[in-house]
Structures are given as C-alpha cells and as structure tokens.
Amino acid sequence: MATGLFVTKRFVNLNTYMTFYKTLVLIALSFNITTGAFAQIRKPGSSQQNLTSDKQMADQAILSIREAVQNTNSKKLKKEHHTYVADGCVEEGVVDYYFDGKAIVKIVESGSIGDGSWVNEYYYQSGKVIFCFETITGGPAIGEVTKKEYRFYIKDGRILKAMEGKRTIKTDSKASESIATAKNIFNAYASKDFAGALCN
C-alpha cells in the first residue's frame, strides 16, 4: 500500500513537473512570437537603413564621377574643333570634341546670342554622360551681368545630384534637358549637324 502511494505520489510529482515544463515551453514560445511580432513592427526602421545605404551609394558614385572628371582633365587629349551658326539659336557656336584614344570623353560646347553666352562641358564614360557643367552669362547691354553655374552628376541616365552654384537643388526639367543635350551632341559627331542637335 505504501509502495502504491509512493508510486502515485511519484506519478503526481512527475505530472506536476511535466505541466510545469509545458508551461515554460509555452511561455518561451509566446515570448519568441511576441519578439517576432515586435521585430515585424519595427521592420519599417530598416527602410531608414536602406535610405542611408542609398545615400552612401550615391555619395560614393558622385566621388567616383569627380575623380573621373579630374582624371580626364589631367590627360593630354586629342581635340577636334568645330564651329557653326544657326539663325535664332546661336551666333557663334563652337563644339570641341576631346578624345582619349578613339573614345569621346569630353565635349565643350559654347556660343552666344544677343547679350547672353554660355559654355557647357559634358564628360563621358563608355559613351554615357556622367557629368555636365554649364555656365550661363547674360545681362542687358548696360547694366549688371549675371553668371549662373550648374553641375549635374549622372549615373546610368539618372541624376544623382544637381547643383546651382554651391547649392544643391532639386532635379528639374533643366537637368533632364542637359542630359538630352549631352546625348544629342555626342551623337552629332558623326553627322556634324550641330544646329540639329542643339537648336531643335
């Protein structure tokens, strides 16, 4: 009888331990689920990390573009000089192509009309524009002359950064127009139709 009682007590104690163990397991599981749920709730914070990562990648690309431009300007490049005139568009148009071997790596386009003039520099890698630097000077015959400078950093046809003077600006139609002009003038080398590329 005592043995049976002892066995029963052992069974009860074992049952109690099992129940206690199951409770611990359930608590641990529910804690993991809750932690996972909180992790899901917090996950949007990772979009902030993605934004930071995107900005770092853009900054790195801009740095690479600056280095490429400096490298281009430090080389002794072959230059081809062309001039053109187009009524209502340009009075004294100049287009200079710069070659590194057989590749066009830089184009400088300048001109004037009325009281305004401009000098635009376009830089290329593998036939794609990577940087535009535009200087526009103008003003009345008598009065203050104004000068504006624009810089556009480009990767794969996408503007990474736009600047007016030393100020960063939003990308707008002017930036898109600069990319289009850079492509047109690059392609115009074959035909030499500079008016068609720049005035239409």
C-alpha positions in Angstrom: 0.0 0.0 0.0 2.8 2.3 0.9 4.5 1.4 -2.3 1.4 2.2 -4.3 1.0 5.5 -2.5 4.7 6.3 -3.3 4.2 5.4 -6.9 1.1 7.6 -7.1 3.0 10.5 -5.5 5.8 10.0 -7.9 3.4 10.0 -10.8 1.7 13.1 -9.4 5.1 14.8 -8.9 6.1 13.8 -12.4 2.8 15.1 -13.8 3.4 18.3 -12.0 6.9 18.6 -13.4 5.6 17.9 -16.9 2.9 20.5 -16.6 5.4 23.0 -15.3 7.8 22.1 -18.1 5.0 22.6 -20.7 4.1 25.9 -19.2 7.8 27.0 -19.5 7.9 25.9 -23.1 4.6 27.8 -23.9 5.9 30.9 -22.2 9.2 30.7 -24.2 7.3 30.2 -27.5 4.9 33.0 -26.8 7.9 35.2 -26.0 9.5 34.3 -29.3 6.3 35.0 -31.2 5.9 38.4 -29.4 9.5 39.3 -30.1 9.0 38.3 -33.7 5.9 40.5 -33.9 7.7 43.4 -32.4 10.5 42.8 -34.9 7.9 42.9 -37.7 6.5 46.2 -36.2 10.0 47.7 -36.0 10.9 46.4 -39.5 10.0 49.7 -41.2 13.0 51.2 -39.5 15.1 49.1 -41.9 13.8 51.4 -44.7 15.7 54.1 -42.9 18.8 52.0 -43.1 18.0 51.4 -46.9 17.7 55.2 -47.3 21.1 55.7 -45.6 22.6 52.9 -47.7 21.2 54.5 -50.9 22.6 57.9 -49.9 26.0 56.3 -49.2 26.0 54.6 -52.6 25.1 57.9 -54.3 27.8 59.8 -52.5 30.3 57.1 -53.5 29.2 57.3 -57.1 29.5 61.2 -57.0 33.0 60.8 -55.7 33.9 58.4 -58.5 32.5 60.9 -61.0 34.6 63.7 -59.6 37.7 61.5 -59.8 36.8 60.5 -63.4 36.4 64.2 -64.4 39.7 65.1 -62.8 41.4 62.2 -64.5 40.0 63.3 -67.9 41.2 66.9 -67.4 44.7 65.7 -66.3 45.2 63.8 -69.6 46.6 65.1 -72.8 43.6 64.5 -75.1 43.2 64.8 -78.8 40.9 67.8 -79.7 38.7 68.3 -82.7 37.4 71.9 -83.2 34.1 72.7 -85.0 32.1 75.9 -85.5 28.5 76.5 -86.6 25.9 79.2 -86.9 22.1 78.9 -86.6 19.7 81.8 -87.0 17.7 82.5 -83.9 19.7 79.9 -81.9 23.4 80.8 -81.9 25.6 83.4 -83.5 29.0 82.0 -82.8 28.7 78.3 -82.0 31.7 76.2 -81.1 31.9 72.5 -80.4 35.2 70.9 -79.3 35.4 67.1 -79.0 38.1 65.6 -76.8 39.3 62.0 -77.4 41.1 59.5 -75.2 42.3 57.2 -78.0 39.2 56.7 -80.1 36.7 57.4 -77.4 35.0 60.7 -76.9 35.5 61.6 -73.2 34.6 65.3 -73.1 32.7 67.8 -75.2 32.8 71.6 -74.7 30.0 73.5 -76.4 29.9 77.3 -76.3 28.1 80.0 -78.1 26.3 83.4 -77.8 23.2 85.1 -78.9 22.2 88.7 -78.1 23.6 89.7 -74.7 23.9 86.1 -73.5 26.6 83.5 -73.8 27.3 80.0 -72.4 29.9 77.4 -72.0 28.8 73.8 -71.4 31.1 70.9 -70.6 30.0 67.3 -70.9 32.0 64.3 -69.6 31.5 60.7 -70.7 32.4 57.1 -69.8 31.9 54.4 -72.4 29.7 56.7 -74.4 27.4 57.7 -71.5 27.3 61.1 -70.0 28.4 61.2 -66.3 28.8 65.0 -65.6 27.5 68.3 -67.0 29.0 71.6 -66.1 27.1 74.6 -67.5 28.0 78.3 -67.3 25.5 80.9 -68.5 26.4 84.6 -68.6 24.0 87.3 -69.6 22.6 90.7 -68.9 21.5 93.9 -70.6 23.9 95.9 -72.8 24.0 98.5 -70.0 23.7 97.0 -66.5 24.7 94.2 -64.3 26.0 91.0 -65.9 24.8 87.8 -64.2 26.5 84.4 -64.2 25.0 81.1 -63.3 26.7 77.7 -62.9 25.0 74.3 -62.9 26.5 70.9 -62.2 24.8 67.6 -62.8 26.1 64.3 -61.6 24.7 61.4 -63.6 24.8 57.6 -63.4 23.1 55.3 -66.0 21.0 58.2 -67.2 19.8 59.1 -63.7 20.7 62.4 -62.0 22.3 61.7 -58.6 22.9 65.3 -57.7 22.0 68.7 -59.2 23.7 72.0 -58.1 23.3 75.7 -58.9 26.5 77.4 -57.8 27.4 75.7 -54.5 23.8 75.0 -53.6 22.2 71.6 -54.1 18.9 71.9 -55.9 16.0 69.6 -56.9 16.3 67.9 -60.2 14.0 69.6 -62.7 13.5 70.0 -66.5 16.8 71.8 -66.8 18.7 68.8 -65.5 16.8 66.5 -67.9 17.4 68.9 -70.8 21.2 68.9 -70.0 21.3 65.1 -70.3 19.3 65.1 -73.5 21.7 67.8 -74.9 24.7 65.8 -73.9 23.4 62.7 -75.8 22.5 64.8 -78.8 25.8 66.5 -79.1 27.6 63.2 -78.6 25.6 61.6 -81.4 26.1 64.7 -83.6 29.8 63.9 -84.0 29.1 61.5 -86.9 26.8 63.9 -88.9 28.3 67.2 -87.7 24.8 68.6 -87.7 25.3 70.7 -84.5 22.3 73.0 -85.2 20.0 70.0 -85.5 21.4 68.6 -82.2 21.4 71.8 -80.2 18.7 74.1 -81.6 15.7 71.9 -82.0 
